[in-house]
Amino acid sequence: MMNNTRERSDAIQTAARALLEARAVDITKQVDIAALVPALVEQTQCHADTAKRHIAKAVRRARGEAAATWGGARPGSGRRKIEQE
């Protein structure tokens, strides 16, 4: 089992992007991720679930969709302010 590090994750993501380019996948339409998973698993020796996540992320990045981020404002959350009389 490989160690899960940022470098390994970046390497898998780079391989996923290269796979999309090598297979000339049309990202404007729905992408058949399941067909691409075995190639990425063989190339990077990662788990199939990991391959699915990285391929989906590579497709979203290629489309220019915003990546999910942590933090930021959440309207309506937190404690309400108690007004002083």
N, C-alpha and C positions, 0 to 999 in steps of 0.2 A: 504494500500500500504506500502510495506516495504521500509526502507531506503536503498539506494544503497551505500554500504560501501565496502571497501577493504575486510573486514572480511566476509561480506555476499557473495561477489564474490568468495572468496577463499572457502567458505563452499559449494557453488554451484559447483565449479570446482572439489572439493573433492568428492562430491556426483556423479558427472558425471563419474569420473574415477572408482568409486566403482560400478556404474551401468554397465560399460563396462566389468569389471571383473566378476560381478555376472551373467551377461547374456552370458559370454564366447564369446564375439564378436570377429570374425576373422578380425583383423585390416589389414591383408595383402591384403584383397580384399575391394571392395567398401562397405562402411557401410551404412545401411539404417537408417539414422538419424531420419527420421520421425516416425519410429516405436518405437524409444527410448524416444522421446519427452514426451509423456503422463506420463510415469513413473517418469521422472525427475521433471516435473511440479507438479505432485501429492506429491512427496517427499519433494520438496523445496518451493512450493507455488510461483514459479517464473513465468514469462510470457513465452509463447511458443517460442518467438523469442530469449529470453535469454537462454532458454534450448538448442535450436539449436546451438547457438554460443558456449556454453560451451561443448556440446557433440563433436562438430567438433574440438574444441581446444584439448579436451582430446584424441581424435583419433590421431591428429597430434603429440601430445606429446608422445603417446604410440608408434608411428611409429619412433620417434626420429627426426622428421622434425624440422628445425630451426623455432623458433618463430619470428614473425614480431617484429621489434624493431624500436624505434625512433632514429633519429640522424644519424650520420655517414657521410662519404664523398659522395658527389654527383657530379661526374665529369661533367664539362660543366656548372655548375650553378654559380650564383653570378656575380659580376662585373668583367670585364676583366681589367687587369692591363694596365694603360696608361703609355707607355714608355716615359721617360724624354729624351729630346734631348739636 
